[in-house]
């Protein structure tokens, strides 16, 4: 099995809401905070686009409205198509006006996260990172520190999404071990040509998860999956449909 991913921006999301299902539109009405509404719409739009492309379905408003993303009891997103549960696994994230969705066949536990590379305080490091991670941060080149922090935090979130707990638990129950924070001059076989690099996360209960991370400008993406997956493949919306949407 292979995981796939798609990223969209706030500019890609239509102003109207006819691509939402009736229950999704009803839920949106109850959101009063503009940022929450924008983030939620971005996440749903990105997920529906990713699912439609993955399943080779049309991406017009009517077709997208037949795809519904419902929260499970844990809060994790679940996919329904024409009001029936779909045999798909997805994970969602949004940051800085960008939405990320990863998708795979049912049977894969997925977690993805998108993080901004930015300055983090010493108190943030002390509160949320394990002793092993703090040693890794202390030894890092100052030029790499912000990227490393974004990577560690993002991989924690991806792992906790895979576990379906989210940030309801102590983030220090997960220790992240990236292969490297910089791409080597001579690419190693472990590196994917698209820029994905391996990582592992160790849970306090002894479980070990494998995943991938990728830097793109000031953003870091991470994916953690069970069972272990090859590097995720990027999905692309057909150009003709993009032109039609703009027109």
C-alpha positions as CSV (number, residue, x, y, z in Angstrom):
1,X,0.0,0.0,0.0
2,X,1.1,3.6,-0.6
3,X,0.1,6.9,0.9
4,X,-0.7,9.9,-1.1
5,X,-0.8,13.6,-0.2
6,X,-2.3,16.9,-1.5
7,X,-1.8,20.4,-0.4
8,X,-4.1,23.4,-1.1
9,X,-4.2,27.0,-0.1
10,X,-6.9,29.4,1.2
11,X,-6.9,30.9,-2.3
12,X,-8.0,27.6,-3.8
13,X,-11.1,27.4,-1.7
14,X,-14.3,28.7,-3.4
15,X,-16.2,31.5,-1.8
16,X,-19.5,29.6,-2.0
17,X,-20.3,26.4,0.1
18,X,-22.1,24.3,-2.5
19,X,-19.3,21.7,-2.4
20,X,-20.2,20.9,1.3
21,X,-22.7,18.2,2.2
22,X,-25.8,19.3,4.0
23,X,-24.5,18.3,7.4
24,X,-21.2,20.0,6.8
25,X,-22.9,23.2,5.8
26,X,-25.0,23.0,8.9
27,X,-21.9,22.5,11.1
28,X,-20.2,25.5,9.4
29,X,-23.1,27.8,10.3
30,X,-22.3,27.1,14.0
31,X,-18.7,28.4,13.7
32,X,-18.6,32.0,14.7
33,X,-14.8,32.6,14.8
34,X,-13.6,33.6,11.3
35,X,-10.2,31.9,11.5
36,X,-11.8,28.6,12.7
37,X,-14.3,28.8,9.8
38,X,-11.5,29.5,7.3
39,X,-9.3,26.7,8.6
40,X,-12.2,24.2,8.7
41,X,-13.2,25.0,5.2
42,X,-9.6,24.8,4.0
43,X,-9.3,21.3,5.6
44,X,-12.5,20.0,4.1
45,X,-11.7,21.4,0.7
46,X,-8.3,19.9,0.7
47,X,-9.6,16.5,1.9
48,X,-12.4,16.3,-0.7
49,X,-10.0,17.3,-3.5
50,X,-7.5,14.6,-2.4
51,X,-10.2,11.9,-2.1
52,X,-11.7,12.8,-5.5
53,X,-8.3,12.7,-7.3
54,X,-7.3,9.5,-5.4
55,X,-10.6,7.7,-6.4
56,X,-10.5,9.3,-9.9
57,X,-13.9,11.1,-9.3
58,X,-15.0,14.4,-10.7
59,X,-14.1,17.5,-8.7
60,X,-17.1,19.7,-9.4
61,X,-19.2,21.0,-6.5
62,X,-21.9,18.4,-6.8
63,X,-19.4,15.5,-6.8
64,X,-17.5,17.0,-3.9
65,X,-20.8,17.4,-1.9
66,X,-21.3,13.7,-2.0
67,X,-18.0,13.2,-0.2
68,X,-18.3,13.9,3.5
69,X,-15.7,14.1,6.2
70,X,-17.1,13.3,9.6
71,X,-15.3,13.3,13.0
72,X,-15.0,9.9,14.7
73,X,-15.5,9.7,18.5
74,X,-11.8,10.3,18.9
75,X,-12.0,13.4,16.7
76,X,-10.1,11.8,13.8
77,X,-11.6,12.4,10.4
78,X,-13.5,9.6,8.6
79,X,-14.6,9.5,5.0
80,X,-18.2,8.9,3.8
81,X,-19.2,8.7,0.2
82,X,-22.9,9.1,-0.7
83,X,-23.6,8.7,3.0
84,X,-21.8,5.3,3.2
85,X,-18.5,4.7,5.0
86,X,-15.6,4.7,2.5
87,X,-12.7,2.3,2.8
88,X,-10.2,5.1,3.1
89,X,-7.9,6.4,5.8
90,X,-7.1,10.2,5.9
91,X,-5.3,12.7,8.0
92,X,-5.6,16.5,7.9
93,X,-3.5,19.5,8.9
94,X,-3.5,23.2,8.2
95,X,-1.0,25.9,9.0
96,X,-0.3,29.4,7.7
97,X,-3.1,29.3,5.1
98,X,-2.2,25.9,3.7
99,X,-4.0,22.7,4.1
100,X,-2.5,19.2,3.9
101,X,-4.4,15.9,3.5
102,X,-2.9,12.4,3.3
103,X,-5.0,9.5,2.1
104,X,-4.5,5.7,1.9
105,X,-6.7,2.6,1.7
106,X,-8.4,1.4,4.9
107,X,-6.1,-0.6,7.1
108,X,-3.5,2.1,7.3
109,X,-3.4,4.3,10.4
110,X,-2.3,7.7,9.3
111,X,-1.2,11.0,10.9
112,X,0.1,14.0,9.0
113,X,1.1,17.5,10.1
114,X,2.2,20.8,8.5
115,X,4.3,23.2,10.6
116,X,5.8,26.6,10.1
117,X,9.5,27.0,10.7
118,X,9.7,29.7,13.4
119,X,11.5,30.7,16.6
120,X,10.5,28.7,19.7
121,X,11.3,29.7,23.2
122,X,13.4,27.7,25.7
123,X,10.3,27.2,27.9
124,X,8.4,25.7,24.9
125,X,11.3,23.2,24.5
126,X,11.3,22.4,28.2
127,X,7.5,21.9,28.4
128,X,7.0,19.7,25.3
129,X,10.1,17.8,24.4
130,X,11.7,14.7,25.9
131,X,15.2,14.7,27.4
132,X,16.5,12.9,24.3
133,X,15.0,15.5,22.0
134,X,16.4,18.4,24.1
135,X,19.9,16.9,23.8
136,X,19.4,16.7,20.0
137,X,18.2,20.4,19.9
138,X,21.2,21.5,22.1
139,X,23.7,19.8,19.8
140,X,22.1,21.2,16.6
141,X,23.7,23.9,14.5
142,X,22.0,27.2,15.4
143,X,21.1,27.6,11.7
144,X,19.2,24.3,11.8
145,X,17.5,24.8,15.2
146,X,14.2,26.3,14.1
147,X,13.8,23.7,11.3
148,X,14.6,20.9,13.8
149,X,12.1,22.2,16.3
150,X,9.4,22.3,13.6
151,X,10.3,18.8,12.5
152,X,10.2,17.4,16.0
153,X,6.9,19.1,16.9
154,X,5.3,18.2,13.6
155,X,6.3,14.5,13.9
156,X,4.9,14.4,17.4
157,X,1.6,15.7,16.2
158,X,1.6,13.2,13.3
159,X,2.3,10.3,15.7
160,X,-0.5,11.4,18.1
161,X,-2.9,11.6,15.2
162,X,-2.0,8.1,14.2
163,X,-2.7,7.0,17.8
164,X,-6.0,9.0,17.6
165,X,-5.2,10.9,20.8
166,X,-4.1,14.2,19.4
167,X,-2.7,16.8,21.8
168,X,-5.0,15.5,24.6
169,X,-1.9,13.6,26.0
170,X,1.5,14.7,27.0
171,X,3.7,15.3,23.9
172,X,6.6,13.9,25.9
173,X,5.2,10.4,25.6
174,X,6.6,10.5,22.0
175,X,10.3,10.9,21.2
176,X,11.1,11.8,17.6
177,X,14.3,10.5,15.9
178,X,14.9,12.0,12.4
179,X,17.5,10.5,10.2
180,X,19.1,13.9,9.6
181,X,18.1,17.5,9.6
182,X,20.1,18.3,6.5
183,X,20.1,16.6,3.2
184,X,23.6,15.2,2.6
185,X,25.8,16.3,-0.3
186,X,25.7,12.7,-1.6
187,X,22.1,11.6,-1.4
188,X,21.7,8.4,0.6
189,X,19.5,5.6,-0.6
190,X,17.1,6.3,2.3
191,X,16.2,9.6,0.7
192,X,13.4,9.9,-1.8
193,X,14.0,12.0,-4.9
194,X,11.0,14.2,-4.0
195,X,12.8,15.3,-0.8
196,X,11.1,13.0,1.7
197,X,13.4,11.9,4.5
198,X,12.9,9.1,7.0
199,X,12.1,9.4,10.7
200,X,11.1,7.2,13.6
201,X,9.0,8.0,16.7
202,X,9.3,6.0,19.9
203,X,6.3,5.9,22.3
204,X,6.7,5.6,26.0
205,X,4.7,2.3,25.9
206,X,7.5,0.8,23.7
207,X,5.8,1.1,20.3
208,X,7.9,2.4,17.4
209,X,6.5,4.1,14.3
210,X,8.1,5.0,11.0
211,X,7.4,8.1,8.9
212,X,8.7,10.7,6.6
213,X,9.4,14.4,6.7
214,X,10.0,17.0,4.0
215,X,11.0,20.7,4.1
216,X,9.5,23.2,1.6
217,X,10.6,26.8,2.1
218,X,9.4,27.8,5.6
219,X,7.2,24.8,6.0
220,X,7.8,21.2,7.3
221,X,5.5,18.3,6.4
222,X,5.5,15.0,8.3
223,X,3.7,11.7,7.8
224,X,3.6,8.8,10.2
225,X,1.8,5.5,9.2
226,X,1.2,2.0,10.5
227,X,2.1,-0.3,8.9
228,X,5.3,1.3,7.6
229,X,4.8,3.0,4.2
230,X,7.1,4.0,1.4
231,X,7.5,7.8,0.8
232,X,4.1,9.4,0.0
233,X,3.2,10.3,-3.5
234,X,1.9,13.8,-4.3
235,X,-1.6,14.0,-5.9
236,X,-2.3,16.5,-8.7
237,X,-5.6,18.0,-9.6
238,X,-6.1,17.7,-13.4
239,X,-5.1,20.9,-15.1
240,X,-8.3,21.1,-17.2
241,X,-10.4,21.2,-14.0
242,X,-8.1,23.8,-12.5
243,X,-8.6,26.0,-15.5
244,X,-12.4,25.5,-15.4
245,X,-12.5,26.5,-11.8
246,X,-10.5,29.7,-12.4
247,X,-12.8,30.5,-15.4
